[in-house]
Amino acid sequence: MPKIVIAIDGYSSCGKSTTAKQVAARMGYGYIDTGAMYRAVTLYFLQERVSFSNPKEVELALERIQITFNHNPKAGRNETCLNGLNVEEEIRKMYISNLVSEVSAIPEVRWSMVAQQQKMGRRRGVVMDGRDIGTKVFPDAEVKVFMTAETYIRAQRRQQELLAKGELVNLEEIIRNLEKRDLIDTTRAESPLVQAPDAVLLDTSHMTIEEQVDWVIELADRRL
Ligand code: C5P
């Protein structure tokens, strides 16, 4: 059977990555969390005090960054590594969420990440989630989903995720963060978040993860 690319784009905390991960597992495909890559770059820039507004500094810093995904069989997940160090927990923290959209709006950062993502998916057989997969990274993806959900519901889901990791953040702060990220993501000059004309819209506000996974797999089955 031919292998295809499944692109899942959309707003923050709509369930993109949880859905994408499970779709990939059921189809025997690879899963690439492109948001994790932008988060890892943000962490590096903070650690190395890279000035976001200095393109030369940004370019030099990008040359020193290597992002990989290592499978952890015990945790049953892929973990993001930055220059060989496992940063999976760190990049999910709120201080990274507060800066990641600013960093991912930098054109040099996007060019570098997009090139790496295209390389990772060149053999196809991947599910990739992000903001510009169906528009920029794989405009020829066979399956394109654009996810959305009500802001309040997204914030509640995000709060539960953070709580499960021991980080207590109030709902208002999460709503502010989601709205700020959505605004930066949809208005940036370089590959803004926008629904591809051939993407299918999925509102996950009142869906369970299982329903979302089944929905994407049904769509994929029709394209195979
Ligand atoms: O998916 P996640 O919420 O972890 O992504 C973090 C941030 O990375 C997003 O808010 C967005 O600013 C950026 N991002 C992006 N392009 C992608 C994936 C993520 O700009 N393909």
Boltz pocket constraint, residues with backbone or C-beta under 6 A from the ligand:
constraints:
  - pocket:
      binder: B
      contacts: [[A, 12], [A, 13], [A, 34], [A, 35], [A, 36], [A, 38], [A, 39], [A, 100], [A, 101], [A, 102], [A, 104], [A, 105], [A, 129], [A, 130], [A, 131], [A, 132], [A, 133], [A, 181], [A, 185]]
      max_distance: 6.0
